[in-house]
Amino acid sequence: MAGNPHPLRTETSLSSPFALFLVTMLAVRSCRPATSQAFKSVFLRRSERSSSTFLNRLANELKDIEEAGLWKNERVITSEQNANVSVHGSSSKVLNFCANNYLGLSSDPRIIAAAKTALHERGFGLSSVRFICGTQDIHKELENSISKFHGMEDTILYPSCFDANAGLFEQILGPEDAVISDALNHASIIDGIRLCKAQRHRYAHLDLVDLERILQETQSARHRLIVTDGVFSMDGDVAPLKEICDLADKYNAQVFIDECHATGFLGATGRGTDELLGVQGRIDIINSTLGKALGGATGGYTTGPKEVIQLLRQRARPYLFSNSLTPSVVGASIEVFRILSESSEMVEKLQENVKHFRTAMKNAGFDISGADTSAIAPVMLGDARLASAMSDELLKRNIFVVSFSYPVVPKGQARIRVQLSASHSPEDVQRTIDAFIEVGKEFKVI
């Protein structure tokens, strides 16, 4: 070693892991700059090769997405969320028919005022999770309002409904249990189910015969939970909850529904799918969101039996390891439930808009998916490029809608998803129908 201060340069290849280890140790022990520099040089070369291969693969995947006509562009809004919005690149305001703003509350002055009041009185944030020092009196007030609204015993808040779905199944189901899920359930439900150790079963979309078959085959399970969206966000389908509840009673199972695209606006008073279909009191657990019809900010929740909610407070990881909802969102959400408890005017207006749009579009020859009561009205087109091109053309006519294609929906089922709002006037709805008819004829869809 004395005669050759850097023997590894000539006797050992620097590409081997063992050689790199020895070089590192020598550099640390002797602090010789040349050896340290050799290590850095080799490390950087290997890192660059690895990074280049990795990034090249991702670049090729992105190229494939674009060439398949599946690229999703984000259109930038430069105004508040409303029925009419300003979009970057457009010289005039456009009609927004692609938001989850079903009741038009996202920029409602009453909601903004309530958010400001909470901001001033309770601060900007909590800097804590709920169980340490992140629970304010208004969090409990909101949970009580939600429980009362749904007719449930208790409620737990989450940063989002995605978190609510991620936190539920793992805690209430074990290896001895079975979860039975609709094939087209939302991705957050699917991900949540993957986290639990229960036996996992999937029944064909809305197929009651297939659901009963699985219920018959899983009778040895300790508990069985039927899991379904109330309204399916991509198709506008409404789950047949009465028949599902009947099967649950017959086979001694529980029922869970995700109500993100129903809470606040479906049913006579906006209580959701269970109200619409007359099964209030027969649903065991409901997950929903504050981020769509109920003001459109953020936040989700689970509402149900107190035993379920108490267990989630003790064990649900998204609850235990996420910051509390901000006071402004909580205060605004309390105001939303107050408004919905006092009046159904917005619900009724939305239902009128839904009937107007769906009836006229079907009469014009378009294939409109989903239930007649659903504010989600997908215009089915099949081809991804066609759907994308039509949505671009509609934007030129100041109609803001978005196309959906694989992997958001199955291949060959591309569509433009139209979402109606109580903030749309009858003239807004008719103008959008007229634009669809013009563009549909231009692209030979109708």
NORDA-V541737 format. One record per backbone hydrogen bond with DSSP energy under -0.5 kcal/mol. NH is the residue of the N-H (numbers start at 0). CO is the residue of the C=O. E is the energy in kcal/mol with one decimal. If there is no record, write none. Layout:
# NORDA-V541737
((NH CO E) (NH CO E))
This chain:
# NORDA-V541737
((6 3 -0.8) (8 5 -1.5) (9 6 -1.3) (10 6 -2.2) (11 7 -1.1) (15 12 -1.2) (19 15 -2.1) (20 16 -2.1) (21 17 -2.3) (22 18 -2.7) (23 19 -2.3) (24 20 -2.4) (25 21 -2.7) (26 22 -2.4) (27 23 -2.3) (28 24 -2.6) (29 25 -2.8) (30 26 -1.9) (32 30 -0.6) (35 31 -2.1) (36 32 -2.7) (37 33 -2.1) (38 34 -2.2) (39 35 -2.3) (40 36 -2.5) (41 37 -2.3) (42 38 -2.8) (43 39 -2.7) (44 40 -2.2) (45 41 -2.5) (46 42 -2.7) (47 43 -2.8) (48 44 -2.2) (49 45 -2.5) (50 46 -2.9) (51 47 -2.8) (52 48 -2.3) (53 49 -2.3) (54 50 -3.0) (55 51 -2.4) (56 52 -1.9) (57 53 -1.8) (58 54 -2.5) (59 55 -2.2) (60 56 -2.0) (61 57 -2.4) (62 58 -2.1) (63 59 -2.2) (64 60 -2.1) (65 61 -2.2) (66 62 -2.7) (67 63 -1.7) (68 65 -1.4) (69 64 -2.4) (72 70 -0.7) (74 72 -0.7) (76 74 -0.6) (77 85 -2.7) (84 93 -2.5) (87 75 -3.6) (89 86 -2.5) (93 84 -3.1) (94 397 -2.8) (95 82 -3.4) (96 94 -0.8) (96 399 -2.4) (101 99 -2.0) (103 100 -1.2) (107 104 -1.3) (110 107 -0.6) (111 107 -2.3) (112 108 -2.4) (113 109 -1.9) (114 110 -2.2) (115 111 -2.3) (116 112 -2.3) (117 113 -2.2) (118 114 -2.3) (119 115 -2.3) (120 116 -2.4) (121 117 -2.9) (122 118 -1.2) (129 318 -0.6) (129 321 -0.5) (131 128 -0.8) (132 128 -0.9) (133 128 -1.1) (133 129 -0.6) (135 133 -0.6) (138 135 -0.8) (139 135 -1.3) (140 136 -2.0) (141 137 -2.4) (142 138 -2.2) (143 139 -2.2) (144 140 -2.1) (145 141 -2.4) (146 142 -2.2) (147 143 -2.3) (148 144 -2.3) (149 145 -2.2) (150 146 -1.1) (151 146 -2.5) (153 303 -1.9) (155 301 -2.4) (157 299 -3.0) (163 159 -1.5) (164 160 -2.6) (165 161 -2.0) (166 162 -1.9) (167 163 -1.0) (168 164 -0.7) (170 167 -1.1) (171 167 -1.4) (172 168 -1.7) (176 173 -2.1) (177 222 -2.5) (178 198 -3.0) (179 224 -2.9) (180 178 -0.5) (180 200 -2.8) (181 226 -1.9) (182 202 -1.9) (184 181 -1.7) (188 185 -0.8) (189 185 -2.0) (190 186 -2.7) (191 187 -1.9) (192 188 -2.5) (193 189 -1.9) (194 190 -0.9) (194 191 -0.7) (195 191 -0.5) (195 192 -1.3) (196 172 -0.6) (198 176 -2.7) (200 178 -2.5) (200 198 -0.5) (202 180 -2.2) (206 203 -2.6) (207 205 -1.0) (210 206 -2.0) (211 207 -2.4) (212 208 -2.0) (213 209 -1.9) (214 210 -2.2) (215 211 -2.4) (216 212 -1.9) (217 213 -1.3) (218 215 -0.9) (220 217 -1.9) (221 175 -3.0) (224 177 -2.3) (225 223 -0.5) (225 253 -3.1) (226 179 -3.1) (227 255 -1.7) (229 257 -3.2) (230 257 -0.6) (231 236 -2.5) (232 230 -0.6) (235 231 -3.0) (238 229 -2.6) (240 238 -2.2) (243 239 -2.2) (244 240 -3.0) (245 241 -2.1) (246 242 -2.1) (247 243 -2.3) (248 244 -2.4) (249 245 -2.2) (250 246 -2.2) (251 248 -0.6) (252 247 -2.7) (253 223 -2.9) (255 225 -3.0) (256 284 -2.0) (257 227 -1.6) (258 256 -0.6) (258 286 -3.3) (261 258 -1.9) (262 258 -2.8) (263 269 -2.8) (264 261 -1.8) (265 261 -2.2) (269 266 -0.9) (271 265 -2.7) (275 271 -2.3) (276 272 -2.3) (277 274 -1.0) (278 273 -2.9) (279 273 -0.6) (281 278 -2.3) (283 254 -1.4) (284 254 -1.7) (285 302 -2.6) (286 256 -2.2) (287 300 -2.0) (289 298 -3.3) (290 298 -0.7) (294 292 -1.2) (295 289 -0.9) (296 289 -0.9) (298 158 -1.5) (299 157 -2.2) (300 287 -2.2) (301 155 -2.0) (302 285 -2.9) (303 153 -2.2) (304 283 -0.6) (308 304 -2.0) (309 305 -2.8) (310 306 -1.9) (311 307 -2.1) (312 308 -2.1) (313 309 -1.2) (314 310 -1.9) (315 311 -2.1) (318 315 -0.5) (319 315 -2.5) (320 316 -2.3) (321 318 -0.7) (323 127 -2.2) (329 325 -2.2) (330 326 -3.1) (331 327 -2.1) (332 328 -2.3) (333 329 -2.1) (334 330 -1.5) (335 331 -1.8) (336 332 -2.1) (337 333 -1.7) (338 334 -2.4) (339 335 -2.5) (340 336 -1.6) (341 337 -0.9) (341 338 -0.8) (342 338 -1.6) (347 343 -2.3) (348 344 -2.1) (349 345 -2.4) (350 346 -2.1) (351 347 -1.7) (352 348 -2.1) (353 349 -2.5) (354 350 -2.1) (355 351 -2.3) (356 352 -2.6) (357 353 -2.5) (358 354 -2.1) (359 355 -2.0) (360 356 -2.5) (361 357 -2.1) (362 358 -2.2) (363 359 -1.5) (364 360 -0.5) (364 361 -1.2) (365 360 -2.2) (367 365 -0.9) (368 366 -0.6) (368 377 -2.3) (370 235 -2.2) (373 370 -1.6) (376 374 -0.7) (376 417 -3.4) (378 415 -3.4) (379 366 -2.7) (379 377 -0.9) (380 413 -2.3) (381 413 -2.7) (382 380 -1.5) (386 382 -2.1) (387 383 -2.3) (388 384 -2.6) (389 385 -2.6) (390 386 -2.0) (391 387 -1.9) (392 388 -2.2) (393 389 -2.4) (394 390 -1.7) (395 391 -1.4) (396 392 -0.7) (396 393 -0.7) (397 394 -2.2) (398 393 -2.3) (399 94 -3.3) (399 397 -0.5) (400 398 -0.9) (401 416 -0.7) (403 414 -3.2) (407 404 -1.8) (408 404 -0.7) (412 409 -1.7) (413 381 -1.7) (414 403 -2.2) (415 378 -2.0) (416 401 -1.6) (416 414 -0.6) (417 376 -1.3) (417 415 -0.7) (418 96 -2.3) (419 374 -2.2) (421 101 -2.4) (423 420 -1.2) (428 424 -2.1) (429 425 -2.3) (430 426 -2.5) (431 427 -1.8) (432 428 -2.2) (433 429 -2.7) (434 430 -1.9) (435 431 -2.4) (436 432 -2.3) (437 433 -2.2) (438 434 -2.6) (439 435 -3.2) (440 436 -2.0) (441 437 -1.9) (442 438 -2.2) (443 440 -1.1) (444 439 -3.2) (445 439 -1.0))
